[in-house]
Amino acid sequence: MAHLTTRLIIRRTLAAVSLSTLAMSAQAQSVPTMTDAEFNECKQTLEATALSAGVSEGTTQSVMADVTYLERVIELDRRQPEFTTTFADYFNRRVNEARISKGREMLETHRELLDRVTRETGVPAPYLVSFWGLETNFGSYFGKMSVPSSLATLACDPRRSSFFTEQFVAALKIIDEGAIPAEQMEGSWAGAMGHVQFMPTVFLQHAVDADGDGRRDLWNSLPDAMMSAGRFLQSMGWDGDYRWGREVLLPENFDFSLTDGRRLPLDEWRDLGITDAFGNALAQEPIEAALVVPSGHKGPAFLVYSNFRVIMGWNRSEFYAVSVGHLADRIAGAGGLQTPPPEDQPTLSRDQVIQLQESLNGKGYDSGKPDGIMGSNTRKAIRAFQKAEGLIADGMPSASLLEKLGLHLES
C-alpha cells in the first residue's frame, strides 16, 4: 500500500514477531544488543545511504554526530502485550466523557481552522478532532524519544532494517528541508511524530504548510497538522457525502457469517431485518455497507461505509476505526451507544490464543498457522465450530466456546 500511517506501520512491525516470541511473556524475551563498534559501522552505512538519497552533507553529518543507540527502542520493538484486549476495554479507555468533552471544546476553539480544512479536503471537523484526540490526546503528548536516534537504532537492527532505513533517510530529508531542527525532532519509539503522529515517509508525502510560514511543522503548527491529516484522509478516498457508519440492531437468529467483511447494498441489509440502533427502518440510500460486530452477539453492531475503510488505512484495526467514528459522532453532539460492549468477555493471553488455534486445527477447523493473533482465519474457524456445536456463531472466543474446546482461562 502506497500510504502507510504510523499505527499501521507499528502494527505490521509487531505482527512480524515469530511464533516463539508471541508465546513468551514480555519479561522473558531476550533483547539483542549491539556493540559500539557495530553501531558505528552501521551509522557509516546509514550516512552513505542518506547522502546517496540526496540529503545534504551538512545535515547528514550533523545528525549522525548526535545519533545514539537506544536499547530501550529495541526492548519496545520486541515487547508484545501479554494479554489481548477486549473491545470493551479498548473502546471505554478511548471514548470517555473527558475526551468527548475536550473534543467538543477543541471543535469550538479551532472552528475556523477546522472548517477551512473541511472545505479543502472534504473531511468533517469532528473526524479531524477525533483522530487528533486518539493520536496525541489533542496534542498533549507527542512522545519523548529522539526520532533520528530511534530510527537509526531500528535501522541497525536486522529484523526490519530496510524499512527503518527508509524512515531514517526520510527523517533526515525532513530536517534538511528545514521543517524542524534535529534536536527538536521527538516522537514515539518507532518514529511517529507530531500532533497526528505521522511516520517520516508519510510526512514527506502528505504534510503541508497550511499557515504559510514556509515550513511543514506538525509539532508546533496546528494548521499544518490538521490540514496534513485532512489531505492524507482525502488521498485515501474520504467520501464527504457519507459518515463512517452507524450503530444498528440485528434480528433474532441472525446469520453472523455475514460479518466476514462482505459489502452489500444498504437495502439488502434492511431486507435481512437490520434496523437502526433505535429500531427504525434504515434509510434508503444508494450505498454499500459491511457489518462489524467487534464484541460478538452480546455487543453493539455497526454497518460501516467506505469511510470506515479510509479510517482503517490510518490504523488497520476495527477497534480503532469504530472508536474514531463513534468519538467523532459524540464530539458532534450524538449520544452514546445503545448497546454497550460487554465487559465480561474473557481476556486471553497470546499463549492461550495459540492453544485455541491449535485446538481448532486439531478438530478440523482450519485457523491457519497458530500465531497468537485473533485474525480473520481464526474467527472463521471459531464460527464454524460454534455452528457445529449449536452456539451462536459470532466468531468470538466466549467462555462457553473455550469450555467446549477443553481450554482453561487460568494464566
N, C-alpha and C positions, 0 to 999 in steps of 0.2 A: 504494500500500500504506500502511495506516494507521501501521504501526510500522516506521520505518527505523532501522537501527542505524548506529553510527559507520562501520564498514568499508564497508557497503553504500553509505552516503552518499558516502564518499570515492571508491568505485569509480564510482558514477554521475557524480560530478563529473569524474573523469578520462576517462570514456568519452565525454564531451561534446566533447572536443577535436577540432578539424577534421582532415580527412584530410591537409591540407598540413602541419599541425603534427606529426601522427603520423609522417610520413615524414622529419622532420627530427631531428637529434640534439638532446639537451637543451641542449648548449652553443650550438647555432646558433639557438635560439629567441630571439626578441626578447621582452622583458618590458615591458608597458606601465607607465608611471609616472604619478603623479598629483601635481599641484602642491599646495602647502599650502592655497592658496585653494580649490581644487576639493575637497580633503578636508574642509576646514572647512565648506564649503557642504553636503556630503554628511552630515557629522555633525549639522548642524542638522535635516536631514530625518529622520535616524535618531532624534534626540531627540524630534521631534514624533510620530513613529510609535510610539515606546515609550510616551510619555505617553498617546496615544490608545488604546493597548492595555492601559492600566491600571497601568503601572509608576509608582511614586510619583515625585513631582517631585524629592525629595531624592536618591533612588537614581539617577535618570536624570542629574541634573546632576553629581553627584559622579563617576559612572563616566565620563561624557562628558568631564569635565575632564582625565582621565588617559589617555584613549584616544589612541593614536598610530598613524600609518600605518606598516605593516611591509612594506617592499618584499620582504623575504625570503619572506613568505607568498605573494605573487603569483608569485615565482620557483618555489616548491614547487608551487603550484597548476598552473602551466603545464608543469612538468617531467614528461616521460614517460620511463619506463625505455627505454633504447636496445635492450635485448635482452629477449626473452621468457624466462620462467623455466620450466625443465623441472620435472616433478613430483618427480623425484629430488632436485633442488637445493632446491626449496621444502620438501618433506617432511623431508629429512635435517637441514635447518637448524633446524626447529621441533620435531621429535620426536627428541630425542637423549638420551643417557644422563644428562647433567647435569640436563636439565629433568624427565625421568622421576623421577630420584632426589629432586629438590627437590619435585616434586609429591607424591610419597609422604610426604615429611616434612611438607608443609603439610596433607596429608589427615589425618595423625595429630595434628598440633599443634592444628588447628582442628576436630577431630572433633565436639565438642559443638555448635558453631555450625552446621556443615555438616549435621549430622543434623537440626537444627531446620529449616533451610531445606528439606531434603528432605521432612520431614513436612508442611510448609505448602504446598509448591509441586509436589511430586512429582518434582523433578529430582534424580537421584542425585548424591551428593557428588563422585565422581570427575569428572563433567562440569563442575561448577562450578569445580573446581580447574583443569581443563584450559582452560576459557575464560580464567580468571584468568592462567594461565601464558602463553597465547599473546597476550593483550592487553597485559599490562604486566610480563611475567616475574615474576609473583607480587608485584606492587606495587613493584618496584624502579625502574620508570621510567614516570612519567605524562606526560611532555612538559614543556617549559620555556617554552612560549610563553604570553603573556598572552591568555587566551581572549577578553575583550572587545575587545582591540586586533586580534587575528587576525580575529575575526568582523566587526568594523567595516570592516577593510581589504577583506575579501571581499565584504561587502555594498555597498561603494562601487565595486567593480569590476563593470562592466556584464555580464560573462559569466554570473554566477549571482547577481545582485543580489537577486532576490526570495527565493530560498531562504535565502541567508545573512542577509538582513534578518530573516527569521523566526527563525533561530537566534540572532541577536544579541538580539532582543527577549526570547526565551526565557531567554537567559543573564542579562539584567537582572532578569527575574522571579525567577530562582533567587537572585540576590543580594538582591533585595527581600524575599524570604521569610526571609532570614537563614541560608540554608544554608551560605554561605561569604562572607567579605569579598572585594570585587572584586580587591584586590591579591594575594590568595592563589589566585584562580581561574586556575590554569595548566593547560595541556593540550597537545594536538597542534596543528600549524599549522592544521588545519581545524576546531578547536574541540572535539575529543573529550576527555573528562575522566574523571579518577579511576581507581580500581582496574580498572573494567570498561569504561572508555573510552566512556561514553555521550555522545551529542550532546545539546545543551540541550533540544531538544524531546522526546527520548527520556527524559531525566531528569525533565521535568515530568510525563510520562505514567506512568512506571514506578518511579522512585526512591521508596524507603520509609524511614521512620525505624524501624529494627529494634532499636536499642539504647535507645530510649526517652528520648533526651536532648532531644527536641523539634526536632531538625534532621535533614534528609536530607543526610548528609555522605558522599559517595562517595570523598573523598580521605583522610580521617582515621579513618573508621569502617569496619572490615572487616565487621561485622554488617550495616550499611546496604548496603554494596556487594554482598555475597553474596546477601542477601535480594532486593535490587533485580534482580540478574541472574536469580535464580530466578523472580521474578514476571514478568519480561519473557519468559523462555522459556515459562512457563506460559501467558501471554497468547497466545502463538503456537501453542499446542496441543500442548505436550510430553506424550507418552504414557508414563506411568511404568511401564506393563506391558512395554515392549519397549526394547531397546537401540537404538543408532543404525544398526547394520548389522553385517556380518561379512565377513571375507575368504573368498573361495571359489575353487574351481578350475573351469576351463572345459574341456569336452571338446575333442577334436581336431575341426578343421573347424567350429568354432563360427561361427554367423552373427552377426557383430558389428553388423549393422544393428539388433539388439535392444538396443544401448546408446544408443538415441535418446531415452531418458527414459521410455519406456513402463513402466507398472506392471502386473505380473502376479501372480496368486496364487503363493505360495511353492511349491505342489505343481507348478505348471506349469514353474517354473524347474528343479525337481527332475526332471521328466519330460524336460527338454531335456538332461539329463546333468550338470548342475551339482552339485558336491558341496561340502562344507565344505573349509577350507584343508588338511585332513589326508586328504582322500579319502573321508570318511564321508558317508553319505546325510544330506541335510538333514532336520531335524526337521519333523514335520507340524504346522504352526501355521497358524491362520486369519488370515494376514496377507499383504498385498501388498508387493512389493519392486520396486525398479528396479535395473538393473545399471550399475555405474560402473567404467570402466577408464581411470583418469587418465593412464596412460602407455602405453596400447596393449597389443597382444597379448603383448609380452615382459614386461610388468609385472604387478603384483597386480590382481586383480579383486575387486569388492565388491558384494554385494547389500545395498541400503540401504533402510531403512524410513521411516516418516513422520517420525521424529525427525531424520533427515538433512535433510529439508526445513525443519524448525524451525531447525537449525543454519545452513542456507543463508539463513534470514531474518535471522540475525545478521550474516552476511557471505556475499554471493551468489557464492561461489567453491567449486567442488568440491574444489580442493586444500585450502582452509581447512577445509571440513566433514569431509573424510577425516582431516585432521590432528587436529582436535578430538576426533573419535570414537576414533581409534586411541590418541591420548595419554591419553584417559580410560581406555581399556582397560588401557594399560600402568601407569597410576597405580594402578589397581585390582588389579594383580598379574599381568596376562596377559603372554604372551611377545610377541616381535616378529613382523613379517610373515614368512610362509613363503616368499613370493615378493617379494624386494626390488625396488624400482623400478630399471630400467636406467639407468645413468649415462652411456651413450654416445649418448643421443638428441641430435640437432642442436639447438643454441640459435640461434634465428632472431632477427634484428633485426626491428623493426616494418616497416622498408622491405622486407625480404625476405618478410615475410608478405604485404605488399601485392603484391609481384611474384608470389607463389604464387597469390593470389586472382585477379589479372589473367590469369595463365596458365590457371587452371582455367576462368574465364569464357570465355576465348578458345577453349578446346577444347569448349565447350558444356556445362560442368559449373557450374551456377549457384551461386556462393558469395556472392551479394549484392554490394552496393557495396564495393569494396576499401577497407578501413579500418585494416588492420594488426592487427586483433584476431582471434584464433583462436576464433571463436564457433561456434554450432551449425550455421549455414548452411555455413560453411567446412568443418567436419568432415563434414557430409553430402556435400558436393561431393567431398571427398577420398575418402570411402568409395566413391562411385560411380565415380570414376576408378580407384581401386585395383582394384575388382572387374572393370572392363573390361580392365585391364592384367594380370590374373592375380595380383595381390598380395593379401596378407591385408588385408581391408577393415575396418581398425580405426579409420580416421579420423585417424591420426597422421601428421605430416609427416616420414616416415623419409628416410634418405639415399637409399634406392632410389627412393622417390617423387619426390624432388627431381631425381634423375638423369634419370628418365623425362620429367620436365617441362622438362628442359634448364636447370635452375636451379643456381647455384653457391653454396656456403656462405661464400665469402670476403666480408668486410665491405667 
